[in-house]
Amino acid sequence: MTHQILLNAENINQMAWGAINGCEAASLLEGLHYQQSALTMNYGQFLLAMPISADGNPYHGFGGSPFKNQAGKFEAIFVRPLIDWAKQYGNVQNLSGATPHWLYESVKQGNPVLTYVTVHFEAPEFEIYPFGKVPANNHAVLLDGVCDQQVHVSDPIDGRYWLSKNRFETIYQSRKMAITILK
């Protein structure tokens, strides 16, 4: 018997807002809205509140601009500064390092999970920056559904869709970075 969980979180299209690099904020806001947090904020307002890293390091804040690519910048925000910012709006927990099983358990408990993956779930294209080795095709999506062999994501570039657990897990496990958005 197939048991399917689908939280059906909203989808924020980052491109429609001109935020070519705004996937983490979009995925986070989708999860916060699902948990009835930050409901007065739209994506544009949320992006403007995102902490920007003075030194361009995504481990310190957003490394660049969500609206444009800049030479030598890695336009992303990683788990720790994203969690610090998210705590202003809702209840979040770092799941980085967790096995996929724990991500699925979070979803089954009604808590969507922001996961760091790659654009279109393609193989990571790693590059070296002063702060470390990261995939140039970095992306974040909101994991909001699970069934036997598939997971469901709300993807700020490609919309809502199901994909195989195997493909999801392969890409997730290349970095194991995730944040659950709790009630």
N, C-alpha and C positions, 0 to 999 in steps of 0.2 A: 504494500500500500504506500502510495506517495503522499508524503506530508509536506505541504508547501506553506511557507511563511512569506508574506509580502506586505511590508509596511507601507508601501506606496508613497514614499516621500516625494515632495514636489521636485521639479527639475528646474534649475536656473541655468539658462543658456548664457555662458560667459561671453560668447562672441557677440550676442545681441546687445550687450552692454559695452562692447569695445574693449573688453578686458581679456586680451589674448593670453595673458599669463595669470588669470585670476581663479584658477581651479580650486585652490585650497579654500579660499574665502567662500566660493560658491558652494562647495561641498559641505563646508561647516555650516553655512546659513541654512541649507536644505535640512540638515540634521537638527539644528536649533529650532527652526520653524516646526519640524515634525514633533518635537517635544514641547511645543507651545511656548518657546522662548524667543526673544528678540522679534516679536511679531510686528512691532511698529517700524522696524527697519527694512528697507528694500536693499537690494544687492548693491546699488550705487552708493547709498549711504554707508553700508557695511564696509565696502572697499576703501572708502575715504577714512574710515576709522582704523584700518589695519596698520599695525606697527611696521614702519619701514626701518630697515637696518642701515645705520649710518655708514657701516663699513662694507655693505653689500653682501654680508654673510647670512645665508638663510637660517643658520643656527642662532642668529641674534635678532631676526625680524625678517620682513620681506626684503629680498636682495635685489632691489631695482624698482621697476614700475610694473604694475599689473597691466598697464595700457600699451606698453611698447617694449621692444627688445633693445637692449643697450649692450654694446660691445664690452666684453669682459665681465658682464654681470650674469649672475644665475638667478633669474626671476622666479623665485619660489620662497616659501616660508616653511620651515621644518617643524617638527612636532613640539619641541619645548616652547618656542615663542608663540606658536599657534595656540597651545593649551593655555599659556598665560593670558593671552588676549581673550580666548573663548570663555574663560572663567568670569569675565564681566557680564556675560549674557546667559550662561547656563552651566549645567553640571556636566563636566567632561572627565574622562579618565584615559591615561596613556595605556594603550594596548601594544605598544611597540615591542617586538620580540615574541609576541604570542603566536602560537600555531594557528592555522586557519580554523581549527575546531573552536577555539575561544572566540574568534570573530563571529562565527556562526551562532554560537551560544548567546552572544550579546544580542544579535538580531532576533533570535528566538524569544528573548526576554523583552523585546519591544524597543531595543536600543540600537539605532543605526550606527554604522562604523565608517568614519572617514578613513580611507585606505590610500596609501601612496602606491601608485602603479606606474604605467607608462601610457602615453597617448595611443589609443586604439589597442591597448594590451599587446603591443609589439615588443620584440626583444629589446632590453635596455641597451642604449648606446652611451656607454660610459665615457666621461671626459674628466680631466683633472683640473681642479680649481685650487686656489690657495687654502681653502677650508677642507678639501678632500675630494674623493672620487664620487661623482654623481651622474645619473643618467641625463643626458641632454634632452631626452624625450620624457622627462619627469611629468607626472600628471597625478591628480587626486580625484577620486570618485567617492560617492557615498554608497556603501554596501547596505541595501535595505531589503534583501530577500534571499531566501535559501530553500532549496528542495533537494531531492536525492543527488542528482548529478549536476545541478546548475546553481548559480547565484544570480541575483538581480542587483543591478547598480543604477543609480541616478548619476549620469555622467555629464558634467557641465559642457562638454563639447559634442558628444554623440547622442545625448538624450537618455531615455530609460530603456533598458534591455536586459535580457537574460544571456548569460554566457556560461560555458562549461566551467565546473569547479576546477578542473585540471588547468585550464588556461589562466584563470584567476589566480590560483595558488602558485603557479610557476612564476608569474610576474610579481605578486605580493612578496613571495619569499626571496626575491632578489634583494630586498632591503628590510622587510618586516617592520614597516612603519605604519602605525594605525592609532586612531583616537576614537573611543566610543562616546557617543552623545547620550547622556542618561536623562531619565525623567526628572 
